[in-house]
């Protein structure tokens, strides 16, 4: 049985900040002013969805590319995407971490595992055609 691949609210917030360059401090400040819990990633996403019209499903689709999905399915715990690393736990993307030189040197194997899994899946699909 294959578990569904999910993305946590925290991971979406970190993706928006670290990959797409969004400064979300204004959202947290607005939540504080209205008396809501500004440190909750769920509250921030709800605000962005309701007040700004952010399409969360679209963000998840941009995050969960075929390579990322294949890496998660292959059991990777980290997947490198550009200058960030996606942290995976039990089929759920839990956060997005900025990379520095040390982290880049230490996650190469996990990213390669995801790439190999995706390429093998693609080759199998082509062979069936």
N, C-alpha and C positions, 0 to 999 in steps of 0.2 A: 504494500500500500504506500502510495506517495503522499506525503503531507503537503498541504498548500504552502506556497511561498508567500510570506507576508513581509511588510515593512512597518516597523514601529513608528509611532508618532515622533519619538525622539530622533530616529534616523532621518525622517523627512525634514524635521527642523534643521538638523545638522547639515543635510544635503543642501537645503536652501541657503544656509549661511556659508558653507565651505566650498561648495561647487558652483552654485549660481550667484554667489556674492551678495545675497540679500542681507541687509542689516535689519534685524527684527527687534531691536531695542525699543523702537517706537511703539511696537505692538505691546510689548511687556509693560511699557510705561502707561499706555492707554488702559490696559487691563488693571493695573494698580490703581489708577485714578478712579476707575469705575467700581473698585472694591472687590474685584475678582482675583483669584490666585494666579498671579502672573508667571510663576515658575513652572506651571504645568504645561508641558508640551501639547497636551490635548486641548487645553484652553487656547493656546496660541494658534493651533491649527483651526480650531472652531472659529475663532475670531477672523482669521484670514479667509476662511471659506465663506462665512456669513457677511462680513463687512467689505471684503475686497473682491470676493468672487473667485478665490483661488480654487482651481480644479485639482483636488488631491489625487484623484485617480490618474490624471495626466502626469502629475509628479511621479507617482509610483511607476507608471509606464516608462518614463524617462530613466528611472533608476534601474528597473528590472529589465535590462536589455537581454537578448538571447544569451550572450556570454555570461552575464551575471546569473541568470536562471540556471544555466548549465553548471556553473561553478557551485551554486548552492545545492543543486541536485547531486553533484559529485561529492558533496560533503565538505567542501572548502569552508574554513572558518574565517578566512580573510580573502578579499578579492580586491586587487588593485585596479582602480579606474582613474587614469590620469594621475593627478597629484594627491589623490585621496585613497584611503583604504576602507572598504566596506567590511564591517565586523558582522559575522553571522553566528547565530546561536539557535540550534534546533529548527532550521529552515526559516528563521526570521532575521531580517537585517535589523540589527539593534542600534548601530551608530555609524557615523561617517567620521573618520579620523584624518586630519591633515598629516601629510607625510613629510618627514625630514630625511636627511641622508641616512641616518641610522636605521629608521624604519624601512626605507626603500631597500636597503641591503638585506634585511631580515624577512621580507615578505615575498621575495621573488618566487620562491617555490610554490606558495599557495596560489599566486596569480597564474603561474604556469600550469598548475593542475586544472584550474578553471578553463584556461584556453584549450588544453588538450581534450578535456571532456566535451567542450563545445565542438571542436573540430571532429572528434570521433563521432558525435551524434550527427553532425552535418554529413559526414562521409557515409554513414549508415543510411541516412535518408536519401542521399543521391544514388546509392547502390540499389535501393528498392525501386527507383523510377525506371 
